[in-house]
Amino acid sequence: MMDLPCVQWQDHVAQKWTGLAPELKEHFTSLLEIDDVFKCALTLTTQDDLDFLQSISAGQSVQKDTVQAAKCREKGNSSFKTRDYTAAALHYSQGICFAPQSSQQLSLCYANRSAALHHLQHYQECLDDIDKALKNGYPSHLSHKLEDRRTQCLKHLFGGQNGKEDHHNLASKNHKGPDGVKAPSVDCLTCGICPQATVGFSPEKGRHLVAAERIAAGEVILNDRPYSCVLIPGMEEEKGKRGMFGIEHRCCHRCLTDTLCPVPCEGCSYSRYCSTGCQRDAWEEHHRWECPLGADLMVMGVMSQLALRVTLKAGLKNIQMAREPIRDKHTKSEPGCLKRESSESHSCRTNQPDPSASYFGGSYLSVFHLLHHLNRHSPALRFLSAVTAATLYLRLSKAGPPPPSWALSGPSGTNGQSPDEEGGNAHWSTELWLLGGAVLRHILQLRCNAQAILMLQDTGATNSPVQSSREIRIATAIFPTLSLLNHSCCPNTSLAFSTGASVDPLELDVSADFGESVAEHRGSARGVTVTVRAAKGITAGQEILHCYGAHSSRMVTKERQRLLQQQYYFLCQCEACTLTQEETEEGTEGGQQPGVGGSQRQSGLLCGKCKASVKKSSVDKGTGFICSQLSCGHRLSSSEVSHRLREIRVDLEKAVDLMERERPDDALSLLKRAQCQSGLILAETHPVQGELADAMARAYATMGDWKNAASYLERSTVAICSQYGEDSIELGQQLFKLAQLHFNGGARGPALSVIPKVRRLLCLHCGPRCNELQELQAMEECLR
């Protein structure tokens, strides 16, 4: 997923490690201080390493390219002719990012995008593109087309008034700020922890969050913004008729807001933003230094880029301040620590011995003192991280003078100076190895502290009457406050992410009671927010926990514990993991997952002879199954179960592909065959049965058969509820689709019956102002 550097760089550093003299390897492995590790790697990093990096990054060029801009414009024209205006706008936007400043291709791409935006009824954005096309030298003999389009936009916006004054005042009429972003109802989202929770500390757990008083299910526990985040390239966003676009083509590279008409970086073809405000903030904070290294950062991976971005944002002064109280002490509390936050900094900057008082909010101190687990990483991984940090440091030092913020940084880490202003002409001194040391520290920290930013991606057909979506990872971030939370495989919290386009006004009011200052967050990624809610009632004194990815509803105990030990260096002993192995592992063969909270569940498999449930056999080392009915005693081998499941899944995948190619009849025939096979060995609660029923519901809905679609979707909710629980967001999302089907089919009673269940679950996990709840409200009003 682009987290680690590309394979070529990993292999290059691995060969370098293999070629080191034994005594040098031993010396490197013995180092326990981050600074010493970085200095050692810096002495071992040569011009050959820089040359190799340049050779492998050549294929990731992010330079402006007139030829590529023209190709993108032609693709946009093809989409425009087929009336796929969204795809056309995306292609034209790609052309705008490739086109050099003031080039004819830039003006042509802006003009063509304005036409697509006009058809999409984005009139203000269309007007903006018309102005940009003319500003960048659009051919004068064609300018009358743009003026005609401008007139049409103004008529739509003002009902016939088309004066220049109206055009200039349009932004204020749309309640937009100076950067072209809709202004929120409150100046700044207050982030922090609710009064019902407090920061605790213990040597075993490090810093953690505890309920000071009872927290009801659905209540907001904390809001947090990332100190920095990096968008993940290559994640597929749009496909089919629109071609293929990654998340990086549709989202602002600073605040992750979805946009059809991004503002390009003037120096590279990769970075783009939702507004000139985000463009400017990113440039001043980090991109002016990242821009010349764009191709190198692409091959170095997301974690390396995020580590560098955190360091550049902090600046030398903040790094020096963070280092003063603690000289990177080798912690002794790591072995039993479930925490991602370091217990090293318990007295930092507070002059108080009480470690629970050392919560630094959203400041760089919170990030700096997260646990880096230096002595837990393998020597080879330590060497890869250190050489990567050293190489980035050397590349940065050759790209130009150090950032001005390194001389005069304030608490936010940026001061807006240009390289020509005070401090901008400084040279890289030997003292600035602190940069590389900080980058290495953050690379190691991020292995345990990086947080994936997840969003729901619409996977349904265009204009589909029923929502179909999946959760995808769009960015990696580091959240200072969220990092306080320890892990549980059955957490008592639920996370919801929002970007600049979807910040909830109600959440602004809810979080106003939080005690944290907003000043710490002025330099945070604009608009990106995580909200943590209680997924169930949390009693006073109970620890507040969230899941690091290994959830009991998706993964069996042994696999969860292995992954957590491998990445986070602790053996999980949460509620789900402390149940007996027999309870937790029962029924995991054949794809069945443990129940929510690790509760005992049946396998979801049926006896082929009497249709009773089967359980794991105590003979043959537990690799087979036996009927639960003693009078039957029929046995089933694991290999037979796996073979049948593979056959069912092959048919399921083929059917989904047929639906994507708009062949629902053929898909339905295949699904019916798969369902006949699954009925022989799978109970209704098995996840595969749920997937089959969901696919059949989708096929029937595509053909307009709402009654059958709803019937099959109801069957899928049985499996969803069994796997994830009756209070899960997964069940809420499935019931939301069921409400849509009942509504579209005119089934008034069933629709009104399911809507309250959906509302409860969506309020619990997503808050009372999510888009789905607004749609439910509209449905309910229509039905009543």
BANU-360276 format. One record per residue (C-alpha): residue in three letters; x, y, z. Coordinates in pm, whole numbers, padded with zeros to 5 digits, always signed. Example, Ala and Ser with C-alpha at 12.3 -4.5 7.8 and 13.67 -1.06 7.14 Angstrom:
REM residues 2
Ala+01230-00450+00780/Ser+01367-00106+00714/
REM end
This chain:
REM residues 784
Met+00000+00000+00000/Met+00298+00231-00059/Asp+00372+00244+00316/Leu+00729+00119+00283/Pro+00972+00234+00013/Cys+00944+00065-00327/Val+01089-00285-00364/Gln+01392-00161-00562/Trp+01497+00069-00278/Gln+01435-00198-00016/Asp+01651-00443-00211/His+01923-00182-00259/Val+01942-00108+00115/Ala+01922-00481+00199/Gln+02227-00546-00020/Lys+02402-00256+00149/Trp+02324-00409+00489/Thr+02445-00754+00378/Gly+02770-00603+00255/Leu+02858-00431+00583/Ala+03152-00565+00780/Pro+03042-00780+01080/Glu+03186-00535+01332/Leu+03001-00245+01168/Lys+02676-00442+01175/Glu+02731-00518+01542/His+02804-00153+01616/Phe+02492-00035+01435/Thr+02274-00294+01608/Ser+02405-00195+01951/Leu+02302+00171+01914/Leu+02008+00261+02138/Glu+01976+00633+02066/Ile+01791+00768+01763/Asp+02055+01037+01707/Asp+02338+00783+01708/Val+02155+00556+01466/Phe+02096+00842+01224/Lys+02456+00969+01245/Cys+02586+00622+01177/Ala+02358+00579+00875/Leu+02458+00923+00747/Thr+02824+00822+00741/Leu+02732+00509+00544/Thr+02511+00686+00287/Thr+02705+00771-00029/Gln+02663+00938-00366/Asp+02595+00592-00508/Asp+02281+00574-00295/Leu+02166+00915-00420/Asp+02235+00812-00779/Phe+02041+00489-00736/Leu+01747+00679-00590/Gln+01751+00913-00889/Ser+01753+00618-01130/Ile+01449+00447-00979/Ser+01255+00771-00932/Ala+01297+00862-01300/Gly+00988+00656-01379/Gln+00782+00859-01129/Ser+00840+01198-01287/Val+00618+01476-01152/Gln+00747+01743-01391/Lys+00516+01962-01596/Asp+00466+01810-01941/Thr+00289+01980-02233/Val+00253+01652-02425/Gln+00087+01477-02131/Ala-00142+01777-02083/Ala-00255+01750-02445/Lys-00321+01376-02405/Cys-00533+01436-02096/Arg-00730+01704-02281/Glu-00801+01460-02565/Lys-00927+01202-02316/Gly-01148+01468-02166/Asn-01285+01553-02510/Ser-01373+01186-02567/Ser-01560+01168-02236/Phe-01732+01499-02311/Lys-01863+01361-02643/Thr-02022+01067-02460/Arg-02176+01316-02211/Asp-01976+01178-01920/Tyr-01904+01526-01791/Thr-01763+01414-01456/Ala-01495+01203-01625/Ala-01432+01486-01870/Ala-01374+01731-01585/Leu-01133+01488-01419/His-00932+01443-01739/Tyr-00919+01820-01799/Ser-00807+01867-01437/Gln-00526+01620-01496/Gly-00427+01819-01803/Ile-00428+02140-01599/Cys-00188+01981-01349/Phe+00048+01869-01627/Ala+00038+02195-01823/Pro+00325+02444-01763/Gln+00231+02787-01636/Ser+00102+03033-01900/Ser+00106+02764-02171/Gln-00164+02737-02435/Gln-00246+02387-02314/Leu-00322+02530-01970/Ser-00568+02780-02115/Leu-00733+02518-02336/Cys-00774+02274-02045/Tyr-00929+02545-01828/Ala-01168+02642-02107/Asn-01271+02282-02172/Arg-01317+02212-01801/Ser-01541+02514-01776/Ala-01768+02354-02039/Ala-01788+02029-01842/Leu-01857+02216-01517/His-02131+02413-01690/His-02306+02092-01788/Leu-02268+01968-01429/Gln-02430+02296-01313/His-02122+02403-01115/Tyr-02167+02760-01233/Gln-01932+02943-00995/Glu-01650+02698-01068/Cys-01725+02736-01439/Leu-01687+03115-01408/Asp-01357+03072-01225/Asp-01221+02848-01502/Ile-01330+03095-01770/Asp-01130+03368-01597/Lys-00826+03139-01567/Ala-00847+03038-01934/Leu-00848+03402-02045/Lys-00572+03492-01801/Asn-00346+03217-01941/Gly-00373+03325-02304/Tyr-00682+03152-02444/Pro-00693+03216-02823/Ser-00871+03546-02884/His-01063+03418-03187/Leu-01233+03159-02962/Ser-01296+03383-02660/His-01655+03456-02765/Lys-01743+03097-02663/Leu-01623+03165-02313/Glu-01810+03495-02293/Asp-02132+03324-02403/Arg-02077+03058-02137/Arg-02012+03327-01876/Thr-02341+03494-01961/Gln-02530+03166-01927/Cys-02372+03100-01586/Leu-02461+03444-01457/Lys-02819+03401-01574/His-02846+03075-01384/Leu-02696+03231-01073/Phe-02875+03566-01075/Gly-03193+03507-01269/Gly-03097+03734-01559/Gln-02862+03977-01385/Asn-02522+03946-01542/Gly-02330+04254-01442/Lys-01965+04238-01349/Glu-02048+04349-00997/Asp-02269+04045-00951/His-01989+03821-01074/His-01740+03968-00830/Asn-01982+03947-00536/Leu-02081+03590-00610/Ala-01845+03434-00359/Ser-02002+03617-00068/Lys-02350+03522-00184/Asn-02244+03158-00174/His-02113+03204+00184/Lys-01763+03124+00074/Gly-01447+03250+00234/Pro-01159+03421+00055/Asp-01010+03085-00039/Gly-01320+02964-00224/Val-01413+02717+00050/Lys-01756+02727+00211/Ala-01714+02895+00545/Pro-01806+02679+00846/Ser-02060+02802+01097/Val-01781+02836+01355/Asp-01435+02979+01290/Cys-01246+02670+01399/Leu-01340+02323+01511/Thr-01243+02286+01874/Cys-01057+01960+01916/Gly-00992+01778+02238/Ile-01129+01537+02495/Cys-01477+01560+02643/Pro-01514+01643+03017/Gln-01636+01289+03090/Ala-01294+01144+02999/Thr-00949+01195+03143/Val-00590+01100+03060/Gly-00450+00826+03282/Phe-00107+00671+03315/Ser+00041+00342+03428/Pro+00379+00179+03362/Glu+00202-00111+03189/Lys-00027+00092+02963/Gly+00153+00424+02931/Arg-00081+00715+02872/His-00437+00611+02806/Leu-00789+00747+02816/Val-01029+00661+03098/Ala-01394+00748+03157/Ala-01411+00988+03454/Glu-01787+00938+03466/Arg-02037+00732+03271/Ile-02038+00795+02897/Ala-02357+00699+02715/Ala-02351+00513+02383/Gly-02325+00757+02092/Glu-02169+01041+02294/Val-01867+01217+02143/Ile-01554+01135+02344/Leu-01300+01332+02145/Asn-01241+01527+01826/Asp-00893+01536+01680/Arg-00717+01669+01374/Pro-00401+01515+01231/Tyr-00074+01689+01296/Ser+00004+01592+00936/Cys-00137+01354+00678/Val-00032+01217+00339/Leu-00275+01112+00070/Ile-00222+00758-00060/Pro-00156+00746-00435/Gly-00293+00479-00663/Met-00614+00400-00476/Glu-00879+00342-00741/Glu-01161+00595-00719/Glu-01352+00594-01046/Lys-01359+00323-01306/Gly-01564+00183-01593/Lys-01688+00436-01842/Arg-01491+00715-01676/Gly-01158+00548-01724/Met-00958+00516-01404/Phe-00873+00785-01152/Gly-00691+00755-00824/Ile-00777+00927-00499/Glu-00486+01162-00573/His-00676+01293-00877/Arg-00996+01377-00689/Cys-00890+01487-00342/Cys-00715+01794-00209/His-00364+01691-00109/Arg-00389+01896+00209/Cys-00743+01865+00351/Leu-00861+01562+00145/Thr-01175+01741+00026/Asp-01320+01583-00287/Thr-01303+01821-00583/Leu-01360+01807-00959/Cys-01167+02126-01024/Pro-00843+02124-00821/Val-00594+02408-00801/Pro-00261+02271-00931/Cys+00081+02313-00777/Glu+00275+02555-00998/Gly+00595+02352-00966/Cys+00492+01987-01012/Ser+00223+01786-01186/Tyr+00128+01573-00885/Ser+00009+01791-00598/Arg-00328+01965-00625/Tyr-00563+02137-00384/Cys-00927+02227-00333/Ser-00852+02601-00306/Thr-00577+02859-00324/Gly-00589+02865+00056/Cys-00494+02499+00088/Gln-00238+02543-00189/Arg-00074+02833-00004/Asp-00082+02665+00338/Ala+00069+02344+00203/Trp+00342+02540+00022/Glu+00441+02735+00332/Glu+00422+02434+00564/His+00598+02163+00365/His+00545+02152-00011/Arg+00806+02412-00106/Trp+01061+02157+00017/Glu+00878+01847-00101/Cys+00811+01979-00452/Pro+01168+01930-00587/Leu+01175+01583-00425/Gly+00836+01472-00557/Ala+00956+01170-00756/Asp+01192+01062-00476/Leu+00911+01076-00219/Met+00690+00863-00444/Val+00940+00576-00432/Met+01029+00629-00065/Gly+00674+00547+00044/Val+00396+00714+00241/Met+00552+00666+00586/Ser+00879+00833+00487/Gln+00694+01126+00330/Leu+00470+01166+00635/Ala+00771+01157+00866/Leu+00943+01427+00659/Arg+00623+01634+00648/Val+00583+01622+01027/Thr+00945+01734+01067/Leu+00917+02021+00818/Lys+00598+02143+00981/Ala+00749+02135+01329/Gly+01063+02329+01241/Leu+01397+02336+01416/Lys+01284+02540+01714/Asn+01001+02302+01805/Ile+01227+02000+01761/Gln+01490+02155+01987/Met+01225+02239+02248/Ala+01091+01882+02239/Arg+01442+01739+02283/Glu+01541+01953+02583/Pro+01375+01764+02871/Ile+01439+01414+02733/Arg+01749+01310+02545/Asp+01582+01012+02379/Lys+01606+00789+02686/His+01582+00417+02629/Thr+01249+00337+02792/Lys+01221+00041+03027/Ser+00842+00018+03011/Glu+00821-00100+02651/Pro+00787-00477+02703/Gly+00452-00460+02882/Cys+00327-00150+02710/Leu+00003-00166+02517/Lys+00039+00202+02440/Arg+00134+00373+02124/Glu+00232+00681+02326/Ser+00562+00695+02510/Ser+00581+00697+02886/Glu+00917+00869+02855/Ser+00775+01219+02852/His+00573+01207+03170/Ser+00747+01506+03324/Cys+00809+01691+03001/Arg+00745+02061+03009/Thr+00516+02042+03311/Asn+00774+02042+03595/Gln+00539+01798+03764/Pro+00625+01438+03847/Asp+00269+01322+03783/Pro+00280+01154+03438/Ser-00096+01178+03391/Ala-00060+01557+03372/Ser+00153+01536+03061/Tyr-00104+01562+02786/Phe+00019+01807+02523/Gly-00295+01840+02312/Gly-00236+01873+01941/Ser+00114+02016+01971/Tyr+00434+01871+01828/Leu+00532+01755+02178/Ser+00255+01495+02163/Val+00396+01361+01838/Phe+00762+01378+01938/His+00713+01175+02256/Leu+00522+00889+02100/Leu+00694+00554+02150/His+00937+00468+01869/His+01028+00112+01979/Leu+01381+00150+01841/Asn+01509-00164+02015/Arg+01206-00368+01901/His+01253-00314+01527/Ser+01471-00571+01352/Pro+01825-00451+01268/Ala+01744-00473+00895/Leu+01431-00256+00933/Arg+01622-00009+01150/Phe+01890+00012+00881/Leu+01633+00061+00604/Ser+01463+00339+00800/Ala+01791+00509+00892/Val+01940+00500+00541/Thr+01609+00624+00398/Ala+01608+00918+00644/Ala+01974+00993+00570/Thr+01914+00985+00195/Leu+01615+01219+00222/Tyr+01822+01453+00439/Leu+02100+01464+00179/Arg+01852+01515-00107/Leu+01686+01797+00082/Ser+02019+01964+00159/Lys+02107+01960-00212/Ala+01768+02097-00317/Gly+01818+02438-00158/Pro+01862+02630+00168/Pro+01685+02512+00484/Pro+01330+02628+00554/Pro+01308+02972+00715/Ser+01087+02825+00986/Trp+01391+02641+01119/Ala+01528+02971+01239/Leu+01212+03147+01349/Ser+00937+02888+01395/Gly+00650+02959+01630/Pro+00427+02711+01813/Ser+00246+02621+01492/Gly+00572+02541+01315/Thr+00521+02787+01026/Asn+00570+03157+00987/Gly+00494+03215+00622/Gln+00836+03353+00534/Ser+00968+03303+00186/Pro+01322+03167+00127/Asp+01436+03519+00037/Glu+01329+03664+00370/Glu+01512+03651+00699/Gly+01664+03309+00754/Gly+01596+03199+00397/Asn+01957+03227+00286/Ala+02096+03016+00565/His+02311+02718+00470/Trp+02270+02363+00589/Ser+02498+02335+00890/Thr+02620+02033+01076/Glu+02371+02122+01347/Leu+02083+02047+01113/Trp+02137+01673+01133/Leu+01854+01719+01384/Leu+01630+01721+01076/Gly+01738+01371+00978/Gly+01722+01247+01334/Ala+01365+01374+01368/Val+01264+01216+01035/Leu+01406+00880+01148/Arg+01228+00909+01483/His+00896+00968+01310/Ile+00947+00688+01056/Leu+00992+00444+01345/Gln+00702+00594+01542/Leu+00465+00572+01249/Arg+00494+00196+01231/Cys+00295+00186+01556/Asn+00121+00524+01551/Ala+00006+00590+01194/Gln-00370+00604+01154/Ala-00546+00520+00829/Ile-00807+00776+00724/Leu-01105+00583+00591/Met-01393+00700+00376/Leu-01693+00532+00219/Gln-01658+00499-00156/Asp-01970+00471-00371/Thr-01948+00144-00565/Gly-02296+00145-00716/Ala-02388+00221-01073/Thr-02429+00583-01177/Asn-02771+00718-01067/Ser-02843+00393-00881/Pro-03154+00424-00658/Val-02988+00209-00391/Gln-02666+00300-00214/Ser-02372+00064-00254/Ser-02043+00150-00090/Arg-01722+00015+00055/Glu-01471+00154+00303/Ile-01138+00256+00151/Arg-00819+00403+00293/Ile-00747+00741+00136/Ala-00466+00877+00353/Thr-00227+00804+00639/Ala-00206+01048+00927/Ile-00072+01098+01275/Phe-00331+01214+01530/Pro-00184+01349+01856/Thr-00490+01291+02077/Leu-00623+00976+01911/Ser-00285+00816+01982/Leu-00377+00814+02351/Leu-00621+00529+02293/Asn-00504+00174+02353/His-00615-00121+02142/Ser-00893-00372+02189/Cys-01011-00634+01941/Cys-01365-00558+02063/Pro-01345-00178+02117/Asn-01599+00034+02300/Thr-01562+00324+02055/Ser-01639+00401+01693/Leu-01436+00632+01465/Ala-01575+00859+01195/Phe-01362+01073+00963/Ser-01461+01391+00785/Thr-01290+01625+00543/Gly-01329+01996+00474/Ala-01644+01932+00272/Ser-01820+01731+00540/Val-01737+01888+00877/Asp-02055+01863+01081/Pro-02180+02199+01214/Leu-02345+02021+01503/Glu-02014+01864+01604/Leu-01872+02214+01625/Asp-02127+02297+01892/Val-02089+01965+02074/Ser-01714+02000+02098/Ala-01735+02358+02219/Asp-01746+02225+02574/Phe-01415+02047+02529/Gly-01144+02207+02736/Glu-00870+02215+02471/Ser-00749+02535+02311/Val-00810+02583+01940/Ala-00479+02764+01898/Glu-00288+02436+01873/His-00490+02336+01567/Arg-00449+02639+01343/Gly-00161+02467+01169/Ser-00343+02133+01147/Ala-00461+01979+00822/Arg-00757+02199+00735/Gly-01088+02022+00757/Val-00961+01668+00826/Thr-01120+01551+01150/Val-01170+01227+01339/Thr-01458+01197+01583/Val-01452+00920+01842/Arg-01788+00815+01985/Ala-01882+00562+02249/Ala-02008+00253+02065/Lys-02160+00127+02389/Gly-02212+00259+02740/Ile-01878+00314+02917/Thr-01880+00314+03297/Ala-01670+00541+03515/Gly-01315+00409+03552/Gln-01337+00195+03239/Glu-01064+00242+02980/Ile-01164+00392+02645/Leu-01034+00170+02366/His-01034+00154+01989/Cys-00921-00104+01737/Tyr-00586-00080+01557/Gly-00723-00293+01272/Ala-00729-00647+01412/His-01100-00669+01497/Ser-01257-00978+01652/Ser-01542-00971+01400/Arg-01302-00993+01105/Met-01008-01200+01223/Val-00948-01503+01444/Thr-00754-01476+01767/Lys-00424-01632+01659/Glu-00406-01413+01349/Arg-00495-01097+01544/Gln-00234-01163+01808/Arg+00030-01244+01549/Leu-00031-00921+01355/Leu-00044-00706+01667/Gln+00278-00857+01799/Gln+00445-00810+01462/Gln+00349-00445+01414/Tyr+00282-00307+01763/Tyr+00508-00533+01973/Phe+00257-00646+02234/Leu+00058-00960+02303/Cys-00306-00853+02309/Gln-00494-00959+02621/Cys-00821-00777+02556/Glu-01162-00926+02635/Ala-01183-01101+02298/Cys-00834-01248+02324/Thr-00852-01371+02684/Leu-01135-01616+02612/Thr-01027-01976+02581/Gln-00875-02080+02252/Glu-01157-02328+02201/Glu-01424-02060+02229/Thr-01241-01811+02009/Glu-01127-02048+01740/Glu-01442-02257+01709/Gly-01575-02242+01358/Thr-01298-02043+01198/Glu-01247-02295+00921/Gly-01433-02216+00605/Gly-01411-01841+00646/Gln-01630-01800+00952/Gln-01515-01527+01188/Pro-01539-01515+01568/Gly-01831-01330+01713/Val-01830-00975+01842/Gly-01633-00961+02164/Gly-01502-01306+02096/Ser-01825-01470+02215/Gln-01871-01833+02136/Arg-02041-01896+01807/Gln-02125-02187+01588/Ser-01923-02250+01276/Gly-02191-02141+01030/Leu-02142-02477+00857/Leu-02415-02737+00808/Cys-02400-03113+00815/Gly-02447-03238+00460/Lys-02649-03531+00591/Cys-02897-03393+00847/Lys-02852-03013+00808/Ala-02768-02967+01174/Ser-02477-02744+01270/Val-02126-02886+01275/Lys-01842-02823+01516/Lys-01467-02871+01507/Ser-01362-03228+01554/Ser-01143-03317+01850/Val-00966-03580+01643/Asp-00727-03531+01350/Lys-00570-03236+01536/Gly-00893-03040+01502/Thr-00862-03001+01125/Gly-01207-03140+01044/Phe-01568-03099+01147/Ile-01829-03330+01297/Cys-02207-03301+01314/Ser-02330-03163+01648/Gln-02604-03426+01655/Leu-02468-03736+01827/Ser-02719-03953+01644/Cys-02570-03841+01310/Gly-02194-03816+01362/His-02129-03716+00998/Arg-01776-03584+00940/Leu-01656-03311+00706/Ser-01292-03247+00619/Ser-01144-02897+00613/Ser-01021-02948+00258/Glu-01374-03031+00139/Val-01514-02719+00306/Ser-01240-02502+00154/His-01296-02650-00193/Arg-01672-02586-00186/Leu-01624-02232-00055/Arg-01376-02155-00332/Glu-01628-02269-00593/Ile-01899-02051-00440/Arg-01670-01749-00424/Val-01564-01791-00788/Asp-01928-01776-00896/Leu-01991-01480-00666/Glu-01698-01282-00809/Lys-01806-01360-01165/Ala-02160-01244-01086/Val-02038-00915-00937/Asp-01829-00857-01249/Leu-02136-00921-01469/Met-02336-00665-01271/Glu-02062-00408-01315/Arg-02089-00473-01688/Glu-02466-00415-01664/Arg-02567-00777-01717/Pro-02788-00841-01411/Asp-02981-01129-01571/Asp-02668-01334-01630/Ala-02540-01240-01285/Leu-02864-01359-01123/Ser-02842-01698-01293/Leu-02491-01747-01161/Leu-02589-01633-00812/Lys-02882-01876-00798/Arg-02646-02160-00883/Ala-02404-02048-00612/Gln-02688-02020-00363/Cys-02796-02378-00431/Gln-02441-02495-00359/Ser-02404-02280-00048/Gly-02731-02408+00097/Leu-02581-02756+00118/Ile-02307-02662+00366/Leu-02363-02305+00491/Ala-02607-02175+00749/Glu-02783-01840+00698/Thr-02545-01684+00951/His-02231-01762+00750/Pro-02066-01449+00601/Val-02060-01599+00250/Gln-02437-01649+00267/Gly-02465-01281+00355/Glu-02249-01182+00058/Leu-02456-01397-00179/Ala-02785-01256-00052/Asp-02652-00902-00082/Ala-02540-00963-00441/Met-02880-01111-00532/Ala-03052-00811-00379/Arg-02834-00583-00590/Ala-02917-00778-00906/Tyr-03293-00765-00843/Ala-03273-00394-00757/Thr-03090-00323-01083/Met-03383-00484-01267/Gly-03637-00286-01063/Asp-03771-00589-00870/Trp-03784-00413-00533/Lys-03979-00684-00352/Asn-03731-00963-00424/Ala-03440-00726-00368/Ala-03569-00639-00020/Ser-03635-01005+00059/Tyr-03276-01105-00016/Leu-03130-00803+00160/Glu-03322-00898+00474/Arg-03155-01240+00454/Ser-02814-01074+00429/Thr-02876-00878+00749/Val-02897-01209+00939/Ala-02536-01287+00850/Ile-02425-00928+00907/Cys-02583-00921+01253/Ser-02429-01257+01340/Gln-02080-01149+01234/Tyr-02066-00786+01350/Gly-02336-00758+01615/Glu-02675-00592+01645/Asp-02520-00255+01736/Ser-02262-00247+01456/Ile-02222+00018+01188/Glu-02210-00264+00932/Leu-02566-00364+01023/Gly-02672+00001+01013/Gln-02537+00042+00660/Gln-02714-00275+00545/Leu-03045-00171+00700/Phe-03010+00169+00533/Lys-03002-00007+00196/Leu-03307-00209+00303/Ala-03494+00111+00385/Gln-03411+00243+00038/Leu-03543-00076-00125/His-03869-00068+00071/Phe-03912+00299-00013/Asn-03846+00250-00384/Gly-04088-00043-00388/Gly-04362+00156-00220/Ala-04365-00077+00082/Arg-04475+00187+00331/Gly-04513-00035+00639/Pro-04181-00221+00612/Ala-03997+00104+00533/Leu-04138+00285+00838/Ser-04057-00020+01048/Val-03687-00034+00955/Ile-03613+00342+00953/Pro-03599+00378+01336/Lys-03349+00090+01358/Val-03128+00256+01097/Arg-03153+00592+01268/Arg-03040+00448+01601/Leu-02733+00279+01455/Leu-02625+00569+01234/Cys-02666+00818+01522/Leu-02460+00586+01741/His-02165+00563+01502/Cys-02185+00864+01268/Gly-02366+01133+01466/Pro-02710+01289+01418/Arg-02614+01501+01116/Cys-02476+01243+00872/Asn-02606+01251+00514/Glu-02780+00914+00539/Leu-02994+01036+00829/Gln-03106+01335+00627/Glu-03210+01100+00347/Leu-03397+00883+00598/Gln-03579+01189+00727/Ala-03688+01279+00373/Met-03810+00922+00315/Glu-04006+00921+00638/Glu-04173+01255+00567/Cys-04272+01134+00222/Leu-04414+00807+00353/Arg-04611+00971+00635/
REM end
